């Protein structure tokens, strides 16, 4: 806030130039009505000129015919010039008609002008509570000591329990009319500021894209280093505090349950008598959809910038390849020109007449350096007292028996879980029988898998020493469903 900085802002900043302009009331009122009040992001030149022409016609009838001598399109081009900087004029990728959008500086000036109007009610309690809640979240969220975090949570739980007990006793605390007006006023102010922030986020992304294009145009080094810097800067803007905050906001708002919850709360709040006395803007009821529209426009703009940058890089590669081909054609032309009059002596050294190419599949496979010789080895007699009967005691799971058990269970009910099947008839062959149930569920019967709940499957197995051991397997809930 020193003199030199403020003097520079007064001279160069578009918002200050708008406030100093003789046509400032016209610019601010018209752009607020077209862009800010209706949350419109882009307007074609023809539509915007038509709206401004209607505005100028009304003002000329009220004031004087010579008060605004220029045409609407001339005023729009003047407002979009670098000297003014109040509008952004651009062309879409698939359209040759110019488009106009509001600049962040103009939106800041319009928002400041809106605060100059006298307000019949200025709330302070909700702001203090918001500040206190933010400090509380920062203090508790940065606490690394588990004991203190648990103490905070227990304190919060005790407060909730006390509030629940108070309500159950019939003492229901309600906000009075003043508190409702205070909080609703702060909500509308924050919602408008949030919409204005989106244009600044888009402006920052466009500035980044412009810097990247300038760097590509003036780059003279290796292409790999250029791409590394570009991708690093793209990641830097995405991983910055602004980028992470925008992703968190977008993920929170994209939830359908959050949208439905916001709609319900807005309908209920706008139906309150104290809020209706404030005569809120009609767009307040769908402010969360305005947030979605503005955020989606930002996402599309970032994707379009990325696509244009990739096309710009492809054009640079094509130009470089064309330059290489021009050099090769020049060498060929010079060689053909010297074919009849070759220079005397050795004028060029070549290491070889052809490139040495080694394909990966031409490489030999690994060969053993020492070949083992089993012919001279003596065969030793093994232990003849080993019980080999276990090799011949093959237990086969009876799939027919298990299928009959499932059919019998589904005759009296439409569905049954695998846990209930094993409880009605415990597993006799352990894990092999459990795998057989899973095989039947995938091949013979219709099953549904519920990943949200786990169920234990228990059976009794025999250990090597003959003892009975209780075993358990935890699987997602598997439900056998009766067909038809």
N, C-alpha and C positions, 0 to 999 in steps of 0.2 A: 504493500500500500504506500510506497514511496512516490514522490512527485514524478520522477522519470518514467516509472512503470505506468502510472495512471495517464500521463501525457501520451505515451505510446499507445495505450489502449484507446484513448479518446480519438486518436488519429487513425488507427488501423483496424480496430476491432469492429466487425460488422454490427454487433448488437449496439455498441455505443453510437456508431454512425446512424443507425436506425432511429435512436432516441433523439439525435441532433437534427435529423432530416426535417425539412418543411413538410414533406408528404408522409411523415411518420404516422399520424393518425390513420390515414388511408391505408398504408401498408400493413400496420398492425391489425386494424379491424378486419380488413379483407382476408388476410392470411389466417387470422384466428378463426374466422367463420368457415373458410374453405378447408383448412388442414387440421387445425387443433380441435375445434369443437366436434367435428365429425370423425376424427381419427383416420383421416385419409392420408395415405403415404405418397402416392404419385397421381398426378393429374395431367392429362394430355394438354398440349399447347392450345388446341382449338377450344376445348371445354373451359380451360382456365381463362382464356381471353374472352370468351362469351360471358362468363360470370363477372369478370372485371368490367366489361363494357356495360352490363346492366348496373353495376355499382356506380360507375362514373356517370351514367345517364341520370340516376336518382340524385347524385350529389350536384350535378350541374343544374338540375331543376331547382334544388333547394338553395344553392349558393349563387353561382354565376356561371355563365356559359364558358367563360375563359379561365375558370379556376384550374381546370385540368386540360390543357390544350392537346396533349398527345393522345394517340390511340392506345387501346388496351395492350396490344402486342408490343408496342414500343416500350410501354412501362414495364412489362414483364421482362423483356430482354435487358432493360436497364437495371432492374432489380437483380437479375441473374449475372450481371457483369462482375468482373473481379473487383472493380472499384466499390461496388455496393456489397455483394456477397450475401444477399438476403434470400435468394432462391438458388437451387441447384438445377441447371439445365443439362439434360443428358438424352441419349438415344438408347432405346432398348435393342436387344440383339435381333429380334425378329420384327422390328417396326422402324420405319423411316420418319415417323412423326416425332418431334421433340417432346420430351416429358419434363415436368417440373416437380420439384420436391422442396420441402422446407429445410433450411440449414439449421444445425443445432444452435448457432448463435442467435438466429431470429427467434427460435422457440424460447430461448432463455430471456430475451428481451420482452416477448409477449407475456411470459409467465411473471416477470417482475412488474410489468404494467398492471397485471391483474391484482397484484398485492397492494397497489396504491388505493384501490377503492375502499371506502370506509365499510367496516363490518359491524353489524349491530350486535354480534356476539363473538367474543374472542375467548376461546377456551384455552386453559393452561394446565388443568389437572391431568388430562390424557397425555399431554406431552411429557409431563414430569413422570408419570407412571411408565411411559414408554422408555424414557431415558433410564429410569431405575431398573426396568426389566432387562434392558440391553446390558447395563453394567453387571447385573446379576448373572446373565448368561455368559458374559466374558469371564467373570471371576470364577464361576463354577466350571466352565468349560476348559479353562487353562490350569485347573488344579490337578497336579500329578499324583498327589498323595491319595492312595485308595481309602484310607481311613476317613479323611476329610470329605471325599466324594460320597462315601456311604453315609456320613453324618448329615450332609446336605440332603440326600435323598430321603433319609428317615425323617428329617425335619419337615420336608415337603409332604411326606406321607401322613405325618401327624396332623399337619394343617388341613389336609384333605379329609382325614377322618373326623376332625372336629367340625369341619363345614358340613359333612354328610350328617353327623349327629344333630347339628343345629337345624338342618332342613327337616330331618325326620321328626324333630320335636314340634314342627309347625312354624318355625321362625325362618321364613324364606326372605333373604335380603335381596332387594331389587334396586336397580339404578334409577335415580330420579330423572326428571325431564332435562335438567341442566347437564347432568353427566352424559345422557344419551346424545344431546346436541353436541357437546364437546367432543366426544369420541367420533361421531359421524362426520363432523367438520374435519377432524384430523385424517379420517379415512379417505375422504374425497380429495384432500390436498395431496396425500401420499400417492393415491392412485393416479392423479394427473402428473405428478413428478416422475412416476415410474414409466408412463407412456413417453414422456420427454426424454428419458434416459436412452430409449432404444435408438433414437436418431443419432445420439452421440456415439453409441456403440457402432452403428453402421458407418459413421464418419471416420472413426478410428480404423476400421477395417479397410475403408477405401484409401486412407492415407498410407497404410501399410502396403497395399497393392500398388499404389503409385510409386512408392520408394523402391519396391522390388523391380518394377518395369524399368525405372531409370537405371538401376544397377545392372540389369541385363543388357540394356542398350549400350552402356559404357564399359562393359566388362571386356578385358583383354587377356585374362588368364585362362587356366584350365576350366573346362566345363564342370568337372566333378566338384571342384571347390566352390563354384558358383551355386550349383544345386544344393550342396551341403549348407551353405549360408542361407539360401532361400527357405529350405525346409526347416532349418533351425529357427528362423524368424517366424515362420508360420506356427511352429510348435510353441514358440515363446508367447505369441499373442493368445494362443488357445490355453496355455498353461498359466497365463498371468492371473492376477487376482480378479481382473474384470472378466476374463474368459471363464474361469472356474465358477465365479458367481453367476454368470449368465447360464452356464450349463446346469447349475443347481436349480436356478429359477425355472428353466425350461423343463427339466425333469419333474419338478414338483407340480408345475401347472399342467403338464401333459397327462397326468393321471386322471382317468375318467371319474374316479370316486371323489377326487379333489374338486373337479369342476361341478359335479352334482352337489357337493357340500357347499361350495361357494354360492351356487344358485339358490339353494334352500335358505341359507343365512341372509343373502341379500333380499330375497322376497319377504322374509320375516321382519328384517330391520326396516325396510322401506314402508312396511305397513304400520309401523308404530306412529302414534299420534304426534309425539315431539319431533320426530324426523320429518313427518309430512309438513309440519309448520315451517321448516326450513326451505321448503319447495326445492327439493334436489333436482339436479339435471336428469332428464329422462334417460340419458345414456348410462347413468350410474347403475341401473339394473343389469346391464350387460357389460360392465367394465372388465370382467375377467375374460370375456370373449374379445374385447379390444386388446387386452394383453396378449392373448393367443395370436391374434391377427398380426400385431406388431412384431412379436417374436418370430412368427413364421416368415414374415417379410424379411427380417434380418437373416434367418437361416437361408432363405432362397438367395439373398444377395451375396452371402459368403460363398455358397455353392457356385453361383454364377461367376464370381471373381476367380475362384479356383479353376473353373473350366476355361475362362479367358486366358488365365496365366499359362495353363497347359498348352492352349493353342498358340500363344505367343512364343513359348519355348519351341514348339514344333516348327513354327515359321523360321525361328533362328537356326534350327538344325537343317532345314531345307536350304536356307541361304548358304550355310557353311558347306553342305554337300555340293551345291551348285558351284561354289568357288573352287572346290577341290577338282571337280570335273573340268572346269575351265582351265585350270593349271595343267591337268593331264592332256587336254586337247592341245594346249599351247606347246607342250613338250613334243607331242606327236607331230604337230605341224613343222616345228623346227627340225625334227629328225628327218622328216620326209624332204625338207628343203636341202638338207646336207647329204642326202643319199647319193646324189650324182657327184658331189664335190666333197668327198670325205676329207677332213683335216689330216695332215701328215703326223705320224707318230701316235703314241698312246695318249688319248685325251680323256679317257674315262676308265675307272677301275670298278670291276664288279666282283663281289665275293663269290657268287655262284650264279648260274644261269636259271636256277629254279629254286623255289622255297622248299625247305625240308619239312614235310608234314608227317606227324606221327599221330595216328588215330588211337583213341583209348582202347578199342576192341582189338587192336593189333598187338597189344602188350601180352606177353606170355603169362600163363597162370603160375601160381606158386608151385615149386617143385621141392620135394623132400631132399635134403642134403644127405641123410643117412637112411638107407632102406633096411628096415628091421628083418632079421633072419630068424624065423621060427623053426626051421628044419632041425637045427642042432640043439634045440632046447628039450630038456627032459621033462616029461609030464609027471607031476607029483600027485600022489594019491590023496584025495580029500578025506574029510571026516565022514566015515560011513555011518555014524550014529546020529546024524542030523535027521530030524523028523521032516520028511518032505510031503507029508499028507496034506499040508496046507495048500500046496500047489494044485491039488485036485479037488479040494472042497470049495467049489465055485457056487456062490449063492446068487440066484437069479430072482429079481423082483418080479412078482406076479402082477403085471399091468392089468390083467383082466379083473383081478380081485379089487384093485384100487379103483378102476373105472366103475365097477358095480357099486362100490361104496359111494362114489360121487353121484351116480344115477339115483341111488336110494335116497340120498340126502336131498336132492333137488326135486323129488316127487312131492315132498310135503312143504317145500318153500321155494320161492323163485330164485334165491341166491344164497350163497354160503361162502364164508371165507375159508382159506386154507388152515388158519388157526383153529377154527371150529371143527373142521374135518379131522385134524390130528387129535383134537381133544375127545371127539366121539370115538375114534379108533386110533389109539396111540401108535407111533411108528415102531415097527418091529425090526426093521433092518437099517435103522439109522439114516445116515446122510444119503445112502443110495435110494432109499424109499422116498425121501424128500425130493431128490432130483427127478424121480419117476413121476411124482405129482406135478412138478413143473413141466415135464415133458407132455403129460396129458393135457395140461392147461393150454399149451401152445399148439398142440396138434389135433386134439380130439374135441375139447370143450371150449366154450366161449368164456374168456376171463377178462377182468378189468383190474388194472393195477392202480392203487391209490398211493402216490408217492408222498403224500402229506403225513401219513401215519405208518409207524413200524409195529410189527407184531412178532412176539417171540414164538419159535417153534422148538419144543423140547422133546427129548427122547432119552432113553436109558441105554447106555453102551457098556460093553464088558471090556475091562482093561486087561493088560497082559498077565497080571497076577490073579485074574479071576474076579476082581472086585467090580461092583456095579458103579458106573460113573454117570452122573447127570450132565447132559450136554444141551446146549442151546444155540440156535441160529436166529438172528434178527433179520427179517426180510420186510420189504414194503408190503402193505396189505394187499393180498391177492384174493379176488372175489370170483368164484365160479358162478356163472349166470345161466339159468335155464333158457334154452332156445324156444322161441315161439311164445 
